[in-house]
Amino acid sequence: MDPSVELTPELRAAFLDEAGEHLAALNSHLLTFEQHAEQGAIRFERDDDRKRMTEMFRAAHSLKGLSATFGFGELNRLTHRMESLFDAVRNGTRRLDAIALDGLLQCVTVLEALVAEIRAPGGPAPFSDEAMAILNRLMIPEPSPAEADAAPQTGEPLSDTLQADAELRRAFVESALESIGEINDSLARLAEEADDVLLLAAFRAAHNLKGACAAAGLSEATRLSQQMETCFDRLRGGDLALSEPIRSGLAAAADRIAETAEKLSQDAVTAPVIGVVARGVSTEPPDQLESHAPADLAASLGRATTGNPGTIRVDVERLDQLLHSGETLLAGHERILRVVQRLRELADADRLDPSACAAVTDLGDAASDVQRLSSELHENATRLRMVPVGPFMQRFVRLTRDIARELGKRIEFATTGGEIELDKRMIDGLADPLTHLVRNAADHGIEPPEERERRGKSRTGRVTASTSLRGGHVVIEIRDDGRGIDLKRVRERVVERGFTDEDRAARMADRELVQFIFHPGFSTARAVTGLSGRGMGMDIVQSRIQGLGGTVEVRTSAGQGTATLIRLPLTLAGMGVLLVRIGDQLFGLPQESVSEILMVSRGARRPNGGDWTADVGKRPIPLRFLEDLPDCPSSGLKTRSREADDWAVVVFDSGGAAIGLVVDSLIGRQKVLLRPSADSRAVQAKGIKTIFGREAITGETTLRGGKRATVLDSSWLAKSGPPLQAVPREVGPEHRALKPPESDECTLAY
């Protein structure tokens, strides 16, 4: 990276966001072309293929511009060469065949590694030299600089980009004329009085104009606008005085570029020569430009990342703040309603004078208005966080393709329901779980072509990711048409691992047996490969999904395939949790994982090593105190009811097993806005006295009056104890089932 450029966290996030979109587009289009190339080189006879090629060129071009702006040299070098190759393909001087597409996909992998290095420095160095060698092999030799200089220059021809892309031409014209207008306005005002703010505005406009000209491929205009930028920079630094000849020269240079932009707006095929005619401006480009201010970079990035004039990029944190404001208004409205109700009771009892009764009526009307407006604000803020799942699902096309090649399989990946929208934070949280599920389907599920053929199946396997709406929830299903889970092998492993005895395992129904795959370290693989076999993954999948307020269910059929169903709320803006108190602290458990709540008497529980067990019907349920868990050394937390006769126990499911958490009191069920916690230090910084690390915490939320609650990960609680036995659960007569209230005390306020 260029050391003169200060990459702030905000600029880094914006760069990574935009770069990720361009890389996703390259992956998607290249994979589509690869499927078409099975019949031979792409002929570009269809409009869809030509449009796809233009979008690939535009993605490489945008990545090149972004990387140049921030001084990411390797990324810029590769994307520049890739852009040249795409341009050659568009011009018909290079064929896009299977060999070229395979090489380009390898290069995109390197680009992704370079972007990953920018996101988290310190990883292995990407093989950028190898990627450049691939591009050079694919590239038709270009004319030498001497040949290019010898060519007669009677005008500056449009680049192939502008000739073929009317939308890009229009965008350039709008951008250039806007910048020129800012320059002319600043020059006119500078003629009346010297002003550093105006000089800075003119410098920025010239900087943006230079970027627009460079993106359009207009070399002479780029050189001229760069000289204007340098001149304004010298004026700002005091190295040059704004005399009338210099002001006139700058205005003349701006006018010449404006003439070119106006001709382009009329769809002229060739723009006139733009020479260096500005008086007072050096005709030689400077050897080295001074560093740009961060504000300039932000303006440049903002212009580059605006894909549609009617859209803007907004940080999710800002949307959260807006949502918090809506929640605050809703909470305030509820308090006002309680006051109004109390005043009406006093009025009915003739304890208020008539004028006060009229004021109570007015207050009630105002409360209704507040309710309407706050509800609208909350609803709109929630909608702003929603994004379609389709683009997110496309990342798994490349993953499936790479696994298939590595394993010698033929796999087709398909998606449905891409138009359905989910909360942006929820989509971010789904990345790792769905990656593991798709990898499992491609590795474990889909058989090799020869095996599929012997079974009477198509040689090409199919993995489908479908998204649907079912009763206020979103259901994501990852399904494959492979061999299915080997339940006989699962039954053997359950006994080998000591989860249950052989007789009980033999009596288990298939649906109950398959839940054991969610146990940490459980695997049916007989050998460890580079892709799988270590038993790591499905427990994490369940943990992450439960952390999002969802559930996971696996269904399998021998020889037919496996389906994993994930059921999620539409948004994290209203995640249901059960709020409990332990010691002096408030905690929450994802409501989807809570199966029942019991009051366990002293006679119904018994010690079991260092823990306690309650016999509920035919099933022993381990009981746990939060402060006793081995991974959470106590830091003042203590369950006050340890010595009480009756224990309030929250029973929740994890991996087909039941775990009971002893709590001091039940506060109630509540929908909360969940905010992720990066680690325990981040939680402590916000005032939560907690002893837990990242794995234990799903997130945190703030209750009315500033009270904070930590939402725990139920899967983490399960992993902190001994292996559990999955057998049918019944509530025995020695236990009393409890129903927590719908908490009014915990109305949210942010």
Legacy VTK file of the C-alpha trace (Angstrom):
# vtk DataFile Version 3.0
C-alpha trace
ASCII
DATASET POLYDATA
POINTS 750 float
0.000 0.000 0.000
1.087 3.551 -0.708
2.498 4.866 2.615
1.273 8.375 1.794
-2.355 7.221 1.958
-4.021 6.965 5.349
-6.610 4.202 5.142
-9.113 4.933 7.896
-11.378 2.141 9.213
-14.323 3.722 7.400
-12.481 3.833 4.078
-11.184 0.304 4.573
-14.714 -0.990 5.197
-16.035 0.817 2.132
-13.202 -0.520 -0.025
-13.691 -4.101 1.179
-17.425 -3.897 0.640
-17.074 -2.652 -2.935
-14.203 -5.000 -3.790
-16.216 -7.949 -2.514
-19.098 -7.092 -4.831
-16.828 -6.865 -7.868
-15.117 -10.164 -7.039
-18.493 -11.837 -6.570
-19.571 -10.559 -9.993
-16.380 -11.875 -11.611
-16.840 -15.285 -10.001
-20.490 -15.526 -11.012
-19.973 -14.542 -14.648
-16.858 -16.671 -15.125
-18.620 -19.736 -13.736
-21.567 -19.168 -16.079
-19.211 -18.835 -19.044
-17.403 -21.997 -17.940
-20.639 -23.967 -18.205
-21.268 -22.578 -21.702
-17.662 -23.268 -22.743
-18.174 -27.009 -22.422
-19.506 -26.830 -25.985
-16.566 -24.743 -27.210
-15.285 -21.175 -26.999
-17.836 -18.463 -26.224
-19.018 -16.921 -29.499
-20.863 -13.916 -27.998
-23.777 -14.319 -30.361
-26.309 -13.880 -27.564
-27.093 -10.554 -25.925
-26.778 -12.138 -22.470
-23.187 -13.216 -23.162
-22.218 -9.787 -24.455
-23.821 -8.118 -21.455
-22.070 -10.538 -19.093
-18.713 -9.793 -20.711
-19.291 -6.051 -20.362
-20.117 -6.468 -16.683
-16.921 -8.488 -16.164
-14.897 -5.775 -17.860
-16.579 -3.144 -15.708
-15.862 -5.113 -12.511
-12.161 -5.461 -13.366
-12.027 -1.808 -14.366
-13.627 -0.681 -11.091
-11.288 -2.876 -9.037
-8.347 -1.377 -10.884
-9.523 2.137 -10.092
-10.186 1.389 -6.426
-6.818 -0.286 -5.908
-5.030 2.603 -7.625
-6.809 5.136 -5.421
-5.553 3.449 -2.264
-2.162 2.396 -3.555
-2.669 -1.374 -3.463
-0.017 -2.062 -6.098
-0.334 -5.824 -6.574
-4.101 -5.678 -6.783
-3.899 -2.821 -9.266
-1.295 -4.614 -11.382
-3.383 -7.772 -11.723
-6.717 -6.060 -12.318
-5.148 -3.808 -14.951
-3.879 -6.847 -16.849
-7.198 -8.644 -16.413
-9.010 -5.600 -17.752
-6.753 -5.621 -20.834
-7.520 -9.291 -21.409
-11.261 -8.691 -21.107
-10.966 -5.812 -23.559
-9.184 -8.096 -26.023
-11.977 -10.644 -25.667
-14.586 -7.959 -26.299
-12.699 -6.842 -29.399
-12.544 -10.386 -30.727
-8.729 -10.635 -30.605
-8.754 -13.295 -27.865
-10.963 -16.358 -27.489
-12.697 -17.104 -24.211
-12.473 -20.876 -23.979
-12.341 -23.400 -21.150
-8.568 -22.992 -20.689
-8.842 -19.218 -20.452
-11.762 -19.431 -18.026
-9.941 -21.847 -15.734
-6.935 -19.521 -15.657
-9.133 -16.493 -14.968
-10.836 -18.261 -12.064
-7.410 -19.012 -10.598
-6.561 -15.328 -10.924
-9.791 -14.318 -9.164
-8.784 -16.610 -6.301
-5.535 -14.644 -6.009
-7.463 -11.360 -6.104
-9.651 -12.634 -3.268
-6.517 -13.519 -1.291
-5.114 -10.032 -1.864
-8.345 -8.461 -0.615
-8.345 -10.857 2.365
-4.821 -9.680 3.172
-6.078 -6.101 3.201
-8.915 -7.127 5.520
-6.673 -9.068 7.935
-2.940 -8.533 7.331
-0.509 -11.252 8.322
-1.789 -14.222 6.346
0.144 -16.202 3.728
1.318 -14.138 0.782
-0.924 -14.603 -2.277
0.743 -15.980 -5.417
0.283 -12.798 -7.435
3.284 -13.503 -9.693
1.748 -16.802 -10.756
-1.545 -15.077 -11.490
0.248 -12.466 -13.583
2.010 -15.227 -15.506
-1.372 -16.821 -16.259
-2.768 -13.527 -17.530
0.302 -12.896 -19.646
-0.041 -16.313 -21.265
-3.671 -15.639 -22.048
-3.060 -12.132 -23.355
-2.479 -11.377 -27.030
0.724 -9.305 -27.359
-0.046 -5.596 -27.427
1.642 -3.000 -29.686
4.968 -1.747 -28.377
5.179 1.847 -27.059
7.278 2.816 -30.099
4.574 1.571 -32.450
1.938 3.413 -30.492
3.945 6.671 -30.548
4.523 6.350 -34.295
0.811 6.196 -35.026
-0.631 9.484 -36.337
-2.763 11.270 -33.731
-5.409 13.281 -35.501
-7.791 12.933 -32.594
-8.276 11.092 -29.329
-10.411 8.037 -30.145
-12.844 6.725 -27.614
-11.660 3.751 -25.637
-13.353 0.466 -26.385
-15.072 0.823 -23.032
-16.835 4.054 -23.970
-17.633 2.889 -27.485
-19.451 -0.218 -26.275
-20.976 1.051 -23.050
-23.428 3.936 -23.353
-24.157 3.807 -19.616
-20.488 4.243 -18.735
-20.233 7.074 -21.287
-23.178 8.827 -19.676
-21.708 8.373 -16.202
-18.395 9.870 -17.350
-20.106 12.886 -18.907
-22.130 13.566 -15.754
-19.094 13.182 -13.499
-16.797 15.287 -15.672
-19.266 18.145 -16.149
-20.029 18.181 -12.431
-16.338 18.479 -11.551
-15.745 21.141 -14.229
-18.681 23.130 -12.873
-17.131 23.051 -9.400
-13.774 24.173 -10.809
-15.305 27.078 -12.765
-17.373 28.163 -9.769
-14.305 28.157 -7.514
-12.234 30.100 -10.074
-14.940 32.737 -10.417
-15.133 33.252 -6.668
-11.340 33.207 -6.310
-11.175 36.146 -8.728
-12.970 38.195 -6.065
-11.155 36.993 -2.936
-8.491 34.470 -1.919
-9.956 31.582 0.029
-8.223 28.364 1.109
-11.573 26.565 1.249
-12.247 27.395 -2.406
-8.766 26.237 -3.404
-9.348 22.956 -1.596
-12.692 22.527 -3.371
-11.053 23.183 -6.740
-8.245 20.730 -5.945
-10.743 18.027 -5.068
-12.766 18.672 -8.212
-9.636 18.424 -10.371
-8.682 15.217 -8.569
-12.107 13.714 -9.285
-11.973 14.916 -12.874
-8.616 13.209 -13.344
-10.059 9.959 -12.003
-13.075 10.164 -14.325
-10.908 10.814 -17.382
-8.576 7.973 -16.482
-11.513 5.586 -15.958
-12.840 6.567 -19.404
-9.486 5.862 -21.036
-8.981 9.454 -22.302
-5.223 9.777 -21.905
-4.837 13.390 -23.022
-7.708 14.571 -20.841
-6.226 12.627 -17.932
-2.843 14.298 -18.422
-4.412 17.769 -18.621
-6.609 17.274 -15.531
-3.599 15.950 -13.627
-1.712 19.158 -14.433
-4.709 21.169 -13.221
-4.706 19.172 -9.998
-0.986 19.825 -9.508
-1.453 23.535 -10.147
-4.240 23.786 -7.541
-2.058 21.866 -5.099
0.805 24.347 -5.587
-1.638 27.231 -5.109
-2.806 25.680 -1.845
0.773 25.243 -0.632
1.768 28.830 -1.458
4.330 27.788 -4.089
2.329 29.588 -6.761
0.274 32.790 -6.797
-3.134 32.882 -8.461
-2.384 35.468 -11.118
-4.813 36.285 -13.891
-2.859 34.302 -16.527
-2.893 31.203 -14.325
-6.600 31.583 -13.536
-7.394 32.007 -17.226
-5.235 29.028 -18.157
-7.019 26.797 -15.667
-10.391 27.967 -16.960
-9.326 27.305 -20.554
-8.189 23.783 -19.647
-11.512 23.081 -17.965
-13.358 24.367 -21.030
-11.435 22.045 -23.359
-12.304 18.988 -21.276
-15.916 20.195 -21.098
-16.025 20.332 -24.911
-14.960 16.703 -25.066
-17.573 15.688 -22.480
-20.311 17.519 -24.356
-19.369 15.836 -27.637
-19.451 12.476 -25.894
-22.930 13.282 -24.593
-23.994 13.503 -28.224
-22.620 9.966 -28.826
-19.754 11.242 -30.987
-17.521 8.397 -32.104
-14.305 10.365 -31.795
-13.419 13.163 -29.423
-11.198 16.027 -30.546
-7.565 16.168 -29.551
-7.168 17.724 -26.157
-3.782 19.299 -26.037
-2.068 20.993 -23.150
-3.144 24.547 -23.789
-3.569 25.958 -20.322
-1.368 28.967 -19.863
0.596 28.967 -16.649
0.364 25.198 -16.285
3.460 23.103 -16.796
3.313 21.047 -19.998
5.267 18.248 -18.362
3.439 16.000 -15.923
5.038 16.058 -12.476
7.297 13.165 -11.574
5.534 12.618 -8.306
2.262 13.839 -6.863
1.857 14.909 -3.272
-0.306 12.723 -1.057
-4.043 13.336 -1.074
-6.091 14.160 1.968
-8.321 11.411 3.346
-11.373 13.481 2.439
-10.356 13.341 -1.207
-10.066 9.588 -1.028
-13.483 9.339 0.530
-14.990 11.439 -2.246
-13.239 9.357 -4.881
-14.346 6.101 -3.322
-17.896 7.329 -2.900
-18.057 8.235 -6.582
-16.625 4.876 -7.615
-18.928 2.813 -5.441
-22.221 4.432 -6.323
-23.694 1.840 -8.632
-27.013 3.653 -9.105
-27.767 7.390 -8.843
-30.779 6.483 -6.680
-28.907 4.445 -4.072
-26.333 5.154 -1.380
-24.233 2.962 0.897
-25.064 3.162 4.577
-23.120 1.521 7.381
-25.202 -1.109 9.201
-24.275 0.522 12.512
-26.116 3.664 11.425
-29.193 1.616 10.611
-28.915 0.039 14.060
-28.825 3.492 15.621
-31.956 4.438 13.690
-33.628 1.246 14.851
-32.601 1.968 18.440
-34.238 5.376 18.149
-37.444 3.723 17.001
-37.296 1.300 19.919
-36.755 4.220 22.291
-39.849 5.966 20.962
-41.888 2.782 21.315
-40.732 2.348 24.903
-41.494 5.993 25.661
-44.943 5.611 24.165
-45.700 2.656 26.426
-44.728 4.701 29.465
-46.957 7.552 28.304
-49.869 5.117 27.900
-49.422 3.936 31.469
-49.484 7.539 32.698
-52.606 8.276 30.628
-54.308 5.172 31.980
-53.511 6.184 35.549
-54.804 9.713 34.987
-58.014 8.372 33.460
-58.529 6.201 36.532
-58.126 9.296 38.696
-60.573 11.214 36.485
-63.144 8.416 36.714
-62.817 8.581 40.489
-63.499 12.372 40.386
-60.048 13.060 41.762
-59.153 15.482 38.935
-60.741 18.838 38.147
-62.529 19.202 34.761
-59.690 21.155 33.115
-57.223 18.399 33.997
-59.592 15.809 32.513
-59.533 17.664 29.193
-55.734 17.690 29.308
-55.760 13.948 29.862
-57.828 13.535 26.684
-55.364 15.680 24.736
-52.474 13.679 26.148
-54.127 10.448 25.012
-54.514 11.828 21.479
-50.867 12.887 21.438
-49.857 9.416 22.634
-51.719 7.901 19.670
-49.757 10.124 17.290
-46.496 9.119 18.941
-47.450 5.465 18.576
-48.177 5.835 14.864
-44.975 7.745 14.089
-42.712 5.556 16.212
-44.187 2.402 14.689
-43.561 3.762 11.195
-39.983 4.672 12.111
-39.329 1.239 13.581
-40.874 -0.551 10.589
-38.933 1.522 8.037
-35.658 1.117 9.921
-36.203 -2.643 10.014
-36.868 -2.731 6.270
-33.660 -0.813 5.568
-31.661 -3.671 7.088
-33.206 -6.233 4.748
-31.273 -7.452 1.685
-32.052 -10.241 -0.827
-30.359 -13.588 -0.222
-29.693 -14.253 -3.930
-26.319 -12.479 -4.240
-25.173 -14.071 -0.980
-26.012 -17.568 -2.243
-23.983 -17.090 -5.423
-20.729 -17.447 -3.484
-21.442 -21.161 -3.088
-21.416 -21.742 -6.839
-17.648 -21.257 -6.875
-17.188 -23.294 -3.689
-19.075 -26.240 -5.172
-17.171 -26.011 -8.450
-13.782 -26.051 -6.721
-14.686 -29.024 -4.493
-16.007 -30.949 -7.487
-12.748 -30.413 -9.366
-10.642 -31.407 -6.385
-12.599 -34.619 -5.827
-13.166 -35.537 -9.472
-16.940 -35.144 -9.190
-19.528 -33.437 -11.333
-21.791 -31.201 -9.240
-24.387 -28.638 -10.202
-25.330 -25.954 -7.680
-28.731 -24.272 -7.942
-30.618 -21.698 -5.877
-34.262 -20.727 -5.526
-35.955 -17.933 -3.598
-33.124 -15.459 -4.120
-35.573 -12.548 -4.023
-36.483 -13.193 -0.368
-34.942 -10.652 1.992
-33.155 -11.190 5.293
-31.570 -8.946 7.874
-28.062 -7.940 6.734
-26.506 -9.011 10.045
-28.245 -12.357 9.772
-26.844 -12.919 6.282
-23.365 -12.120 7.590
-23.873 -14.662 10.374
-24.973 -17.351 7.912
-21.748 -17.323 5.886
-19.818 -19.904 7.935
-22.721 -22.294 8.682
-23.891 -22.463 5.070
-20.325 -22.838 3.809
-19.948 -25.909 6.000
-23.284 -27.375 4.897
-22.553 -26.892 1.195
-19.081 -28.364 1.675
-20.578 -31.365 3.453
-23.093 -31.912 0.674
-20.430 -31.764 -2.034
-17.850 -33.830 -0.147
-19.861 -36.392 1.841
-23.170 -36.412 0.023
-22.593 -36.384 -3.727
-21.111 -39.628 -5.059
-18.400 -39.889 -7.745
-19.825 -40.065 -11.307
-19.140 -43.805 -11.662
-20.926 -44.650 -8.408
-23.917 -42.503 -9.348
-24.111 -44.221 -12.713
-24.145 -47.656 -11.065
-27.049 -46.522 -8.883
-29.007 -45.371 -11.910
-28.499 -41.670 -11.233
-27.248 -38.904 -13.461
-23.456 -38.616 -13.444
-23.866 -35.004 -12.328
-24.944 -34.511 -8.736
-27.068 -31.615 -7.621
-26.857 -29.380 -4.542
-29.736 -26.950 -4.069
-30.015 -23.987 -1.715
-33.647 -22.910 -1.479
-35.088 -20.048 0.537
-38.782 -19.748 1.382
-41.148 -17.922 3.730
-43.175 -20.038 6.125
-45.392 -18.370 8.669
-43.284 -15.353 9.570
-40.013 -17.278 9.397
-37.448 -17.833 6.684
-36.528 -21.442 5.938
-33.239 -22.133 4.152
-32.799 -25.685 2.905
-29.498 -27.148 1.705
-30.355 -30.359 -0.144
-28.279 -32.830 -2.118
-29.286 -35.856 -4.174
-26.366 -37.963 -2.956
-25.993 -41.117 -0.916
-27.522 -39.808 2.331
-26.120 -40.165 5.856
-24.981 -43.673 6.772
-27.184 -44.181 9.844
-25.667 -47.585 10.515
-22.291 -45.920 10.846
-23.808 -43.185 13.041
-25.254 -45.845 15.342
-21.829 -47.513 15.609
-20.112 -44.218 16.413
-22.711 -43.291 19.040
-21.898 -46.490 20.922
-18.122 -46.130 20.364
-18.174 -42.596 21.762
-20.117 -43.704 24.823
-23.169 -41.542 24.189
-25.442 -44.506 24.864
-25.370 -48.308 25.040
-25.874 -50.694 22.128
-29.427 -51.715 23.045
-30.664 -48.138 23.383
-28.940 -47.132 20.160
-30.643 -49.973 18.314
-34.068 -48.738 19.486
-33.510 -45.145 18.411
-35.557 -43.822 15.516
-33.613 -42.534 12.522
-34.712 -38.941 13.098
-33.492 -39.081 16.693
-30.255 -40.819 15.788
-29.236 -38.281 13.170
-29.230 -35.502 15.790
-25.971 -36.887 17.169
-24.082 -35.355 14.260
-24.408 -32.054 16.149
-22.227 -33.318 19.005
-18.752 -31.703 19.108
-16.143 -33.895 17.447
-18.666 -36.383 16.066
-17.766 -37.754 12.626
-18.555 -40.905 10.668
-15.569 -40.456 8.326
-13.049 -43.287 8.468
-10.188 -41.064 7.274
-9.290 -37.386 7.619
-8.970 -35.479 4.360
-8.162 -31.903 3.504
-11.880 -31.191 3.351
-13.374 -33.129 6.254
-13.204 -35.994 8.704
-12.189 -34.173 11.889
-15.691 -33.928 13.332
-15.519 -30.161 13.463
-18.386 -28.220 12.022
-21.955 -29.343 12.639
-21.866 -28.337 16.298
-20.637 -24.923 15.197
-23.377 -24.772 12.567
-25.992 -25.382 15.224
-24.377 -22.924 17.611
-24.293 -20.125 15.026
-27.861 -20.740 13.886
-29.170 -20.766 17.445
-27.228 -17.565 18.010
-29.323 -16.029 15.243
-32.497 -17.184 16.950
-32.965 -20.144 14.616
-33.109 -23.930 14.612
-31.473 -26.653 12.508
-33.027 -29.931 11.416
-31.432 -32.703 9.349
-33.425 -35.168 7.243
-31.811 -37.964 5.296
-32.803 -40.899 3.111
-30.433 -43.682 2.126
-29.490 -43.401 -1.521
-31.678 -40.309 -2.029
-29.749 -37.554 -0.281
-29.791 -35.262 2.728
-31.606 -32.018 3.486
-30.651 -29.575 6.219
-33.412 -27.129 7.141
-32.584 -23.881 8.883
-35.492 -21.939 10.343
-34.805 -18.264 11.102
-36.682 -15.131 12.123
-36.936 -12.548 9.359
-34.791 -10.068 11.257
-32.583 -9.795 14.322
-34.504 -6.635 15.158
-36.988 -8.757 17.113
-35.221 -11.874 18.353
-37.139 -13.798 21.004
-35.206 -14.591 24.182
-36.053 -15.864 27.650
-34.690 -13.372 30.166
-33.473 -14.772 33.496
-31.569 -13.471 36.476
-28.512 -15.251 37.885
-26.901 -13.519 40.831
-26.858 -9.797 40.106
-26.830 -10.182 36.341
-29.398 -10.549 33.582
-28.989 -13.222 30.928
-30.982 -14.373 27.957
-31.392 -17.716 26.176
-32.548 -17.884 22.538
-36.226 -18.748 22.814
-36.044 -21.188 19.904
-33.741 -23.466 21.933
-35.781 -23.398 25.186
-37.984 -26.501 25.385
-39.459 -26.212 28.888
-39.062 -24.622 32.291
-39.306 -26.702 35.472
-39.305 -26.222 39.218
-37.125 -29.089 40.518
-37.552 -30.002 44.192
-34.718 -31.073 46.469
-35.870 -34.674 46.448
-35.965 -34.866 42.664
-32.302 -34.040 42.146
-29.159 -35.950 42.924
-25.422 -35.255 42.761
-23.547 -36.577 39.747
-19.809 -36.043 40.136
-19.317 -32.310 40.344
-22.724 -31.619 38.785
-26.342 -32.360 39.568
-28.888 -34.454 37.700
-32.670 -34.385 37.725
-34.599 -37.477 36.661
-37.360 -36.166 34.417
-39.568 -39.073 33.411
-37.335 -41.634 31.694
-34.516 -39.221 31.222
-31.709 -37.872 33.420
-31.129 -34.186 32.699
-27.783 -32.666 33.744
-28.238 -29.479 35.769
-25.642 -26.759 35.553
-24.769 -23.623 37.457
-23.285 -20.982 35.231
-20.419 -20.156 37.567
-19.334 -23.826 37.801
-18.662 -24.359 34.107
-15.010 -25.311 33.524
-14.391 -22.724 30.809
-15.791 -19.880 32.910
-13.793 -19.246 36.085
-15.930 -17.401 38.591
-15.613 -13.645 38.808
-18.115 -12.874 41.520
-21.064 -14.518 39.763
-23.014 -16.829 42.065
-26.425 -18.436 41.703
-28.230 -17.410 44.892
-30.672 -20.324 44.876
-27.964 -23.019 45.172
-29.048 -23.879 48.736
-32.785 -23.433 48.130
-35.208 -26.327 48.311
-36.614 -25.670 44.849
-34.604 -24.781 41.763
-35.955 -22.978 38.733
-34.466 -24.863 35.778
-34.531 -23.768 32.146
-34.311 -26.829 29.888
-33.125 -26.321 26.345
-32.175 -28.582 23.467
-28.765 -28.805 21.861
-27.806 -31.535 19.439
-30.736 -33.718 20.454
-29.773 -33.583 24.139
-31.430 -31.759 27.033
-29.503 -29.500 29.406
-30.901 -27.739 32.466
-29.591 -24.352 33.604
-30.383 -23.363 37.191
-31.468 -19.728 37.478
-32.481 -17.511 40.355
-35.588 -16.034 38.760
-37.511 -15.906 35.511
-38.151 -12.417 34.174
-40.072 -13.326 31.063
-40.045 -13.786 27.325
-39.105 -10.727 25.360
-38.215 -9.707 21.835
-34.931 -7.850 21.828
-32.551 -6.241 19.385
-29.433 -8.375 19.515
-26.065 -6.738 19.054
-23.077 -9.020 18.412
-20.195 -8.997 20.902
-16.739 -9.281 19.334
-15.155 -10.677 22.509
-15.313 -10.463 26.276
-13.326 -7.224 26.349
-15.871 -5.561 24.094
-18.652 -6.655 26.431
-16.821 -5.411 29.507
-16.196 -2.070 27.831
-19.956 -1.591 27.617
-20.396 -2.137 31.327
-21.481 -5.776 31.481
-19.800 -7.620 34.318
-19.254 -10.884 32.527
-16.773 -13.724 32.754
-17.413 -15.182 29.355
-15.442 -15.198 26.150
-16.585 -14.958 22.568
-17.717 -18.580 22.220
-20.133 -18.340 25.139
-21.900 -15.193 24.044
-24.414 -14.914 21.224
-24.742 -11.163 21.723
-26.051 -8.511 24.055
-29.075 -6.278 24.375
-30.114 -3.222 26.374
-33.329 -3.134 28.399
-35.418 -0.290 29.734
-33.640 2.031 32.092
-30.251 1.126 30.684
-30.169 -2.417 32.045
-28.047 -4.759 29.936
-28.450 -8.466 29.331
-25.997 -10.952 27.868
-27.512 -13.580 25.561
-25.733 -16.910 26.078
-25.021 -19.590 23.506
-26.925 -22.741 24.454
-24.602 -24.981 22.422
-21.638 -23.652 24.362
-23.361 -24.559 27.622
-23.895 -28.092 26.364
-20.269 -28.500 25.324
-19.071 -27.419 28.768
-20.242 -30.631 30.415
-20.023 -34.424 29.973
-21.517 -36.236 26.945
-25.297 -36.372 27.052
-27.685 -39.182 26.227
-30.483 -38.525 23.781
-33.590 -40.409 24.942
-37.276 -39.438 24.999
-38.085 -36.723 27.535
-41.135 -36.689 29.783
-42.058 -34.356 32.635
-42.552 -36.492 35.732
-44.973 -35.836 38.600
-42.127 -34.739 40.856
-41.547 -31.648 38.727
-43.758 -28.633 38.188
-43.741 -26.972 34.767
-43.475 -23.194 34.859
-44.607 -20.615 32.352
-42.667 -17.347 32.399
-44.670 -14.137 32.074
-44.565 -11.922 29.020
-42.299 -9.363 30.637
-43.677 -5.839 30.863
-40.852 -4.792 33.137
-38.319 -5.393 30.379
-39.837 -3.179 27.725
-36.878 -2.179 25.592
-35.299 1.234 25.582
-32.057 2.154 23.810
LINES 1 751
750 0 1 2 3 4 5 6 7 8 9 10 11 12 13 14 15 16 17 18 19 20 21 22 23 24 25 26 27 28 29 30 31 32 33 34 35 36 37 38 39 40 41 42 43 44 45 46 47 48 49 50 51 52 53 54 55 56 57 58 59 60 61 62 63 64 65 66 67 68 69 70 71 72 73 74 75 76 77 78 79 80 81 82 83 84 85 86 87 88 89 90 91 92 93 94 95 96 97 98 99 100 101 102 103 104 105 106 107 108 109 110 111 112 113 114 115 116 117 118 119 120 121 122 123 124 125 126 127 128 129 130 131 132 133 134 135 136 137 138 139 140 141 142 143 144 145 146 147 148 149 150 151 152 153 154 155 156 157 158 159 160 161 162 163 164 165 166 167 168 169 170 171 172 173 174 175 176 177 178 179 180 181 182 183 184 185 186 187 188 189 190 191 192 193 194 195 196 197 198 199 200 201 202 203 204 205 206 207 208 209 210 211 212 213 214 215 216 217 218 219 220 221 222 223 224 225 226 227 228 229 230 231 232 233 234 235 236 237 238 239 240 241 242 243 244 245 246 247 248 249 250 251 252 253 254 255 256 257 258 259 260 261 262 263 264 265 266 267 268 269 270 271 272 273 274 275 276 277 278 279 280 281 282 283 284 285 286 287 288 289 290 291 292 293 294 295 296 297 298 299 300 301 302 303 304 305 306 307 308 309 310 311 312 313 314 315 316 317 318 319 320 321 322 323 324 325 326 327 328 329 330 331 332 333 334 335 336 337 338 339 340 341 342 343 344 345 346 347 348 349 350 351 352 353 354 355 356 357 358 359 360 361 362 363 364 365 366 367 368 369 370 371 372 373 374 375 376 377 378 379 380 381 382 383 384 385 386 387 388 389 390 391 392 393 394 395 396 397 398 399 400 401 402 403 404 405 406 407 408 409 410 411 412 413 414 415 416 417 418 419 420 421 422 423 424 425 426 427 428 429 430 431 432 433 434 435 436 437 438 439 440 441 442 443 444 445 446 447 448 449 450 451 452 453 454 455 456 457 458 459 460 461 462 463 464 465 466 467 468 469 470 471 472 473 474 475 476 477 478 479 480 481 482 483 484 485 486 487 488 489 490 491 492 493 494 495 496 497 498 499 500 501 502 503 504 505 506 507 508 509 510 511 512 513 514 515 516 517 518 519 520 521 522 523 524 525 526 527 528 529 530 531 532 533 534 535 536 537 538 539 540 541 542 543 544 545 546 547 548 549 550 551 552 553 554 555 556 557 558 559 560 561 562 563 564 565 566 567 568 569 570 571 572 573 574 575 576 577 578 579 580 581 582 583 584 585 586 587 588 589 590 591 592 593 594 595 596 597 598 599 600 601 602 603 604 605 606 607 608 609 610 611 612 613 614 615 616 617 618 619 620 621 622 623 624 625 626 627 628 629 630 631 632 633 634 635 636 637 638 639 640 641 642 643 644 645 646 647 648 649 650 651 652 653 654 655 656 657 658 659 660 661 662 663 664 665 666 667 668 669 670 671 672 673 674 675 676 677 678 679 680 681 682 683 684 685 686 687 688 689 690 691 692 693 694 695 696 697 698 699 700 701 702 703 704 705 706 707 708 709 710 711 712 713 714 715 716 717 718 719 720 721 722 723 724 725 726 727 728 729 730 731 732 733 734 735 736 737 738 739 740 741 742 743 744 745 746 747 748 749
